[in-house]
Amino acid sequence: MSAAVVSSAHAVEAFVGRWAVKPEVCNALRGDTPLSAPLVATDTSITWFDGTCRIGKMYKAGHAIYLQMHCSSKGDLPVTLNAYGDRMRVTWGGAKFEEMKRCK
């Protein structure tokens, strides 16, 4: 018997997942502020306290990912995600927020 290893054609971006400033926020469904809402990122969208935004343009520089988000509530919004291991720094529309941790 032999086993075949199949690799994914697309690598998962480091920012994809569920993130929060405080561990108790990880299981929250929603929140009104960056401190009370989990950030949920897929390869095509981000949902956070501001609502859901889809990713338009994206480029990388080192560990940082620079995104041009298209948000129904705010229009276009620049976002920077700098994920390293289980931590991530976020700049959302020019405002920097506390370091987030990946939810388990």
Buried (B, 14 or more C-beta within 10 A) or exposed (E): EEEEEEEEEEEEBBBBBBBBBEEEBBEEEEBEEBEBBBBBBBEEBBBBBBEEBEBEEBEEEEBBBBBBBBBEEEEEBEBBBBBEEEEBBBBBEEEEBEEBBBBE
